[in-house]
């Protein structure tokens, strides 16, 4: 199992690097399509968009998610069994702080973890899921969510999600600009051609930029799903270690 965990982490790192490369390549190609030799500026702009979105997600992402979900924070006296289960998993995982616990009044069966670092973390579960689980299953689910906190998956997936959002935003801005903005790049290409130079090269770069702007969000989405699935498998494995009872999580997942 430990070899699988190491392999999981290595492949996750490779996927994250791949998505970052896709983001910066998109910025470079679009900048080159507008102005030759401006690719580095495009990389800087793409990085700046990613940075600003990351700052917002880093400091406000967990609060926004809990607010939008309608989550209510509980104390030990409100739901003693749930609190005790989370406390057990906190101890088993070696977390330095007890996660805040939230309940969402929703019949859907769902649970998630939030928090950019273990010192400011929380787990949330819907009332629908809480009503359906016995104690062993509840322990398995909470172990899975605590594992996401322990493995820093919340921070990782937030940053990857922001990267995905930046790729989509840049692609949409370029495609909409080409559709509604009057074709600035085409005019530049024509003037360059009249001056006896690289109009053909610029036109080719425009085509490449359009194709990449269409495909990049799709590729980024696939990478995001691949990273998410690998982190889910890692959380399942970690939950089995924390509970020492894999059979508790299995029926909850079913």
Buried (B, 14 or more C-beta within 10 A) or exposed (E): EEEEBEEBBEEBEEBBEBBBEBBBBBBBBBBBBBBBEBBEBBBBBBBEBBEEBBEEBBEEBBEEBBEEBEBBEBEEEEBEEBBEBBBBBBEBBEBEEEBBBBBBEBEEBEBBBBBBEBEEBBBBBBBBBBEEBEEBBBBBBBBBBBBBBBBBBBBBBBBBBBBBBBBBBBBEBBBEBBEEEEBEBBEBBBEBBEEEEBBEBBBEBBEBBBEBBEEBBEBBEEBBEBBBEBBBEBBBBBBBBBBEBBEBBBEBEE
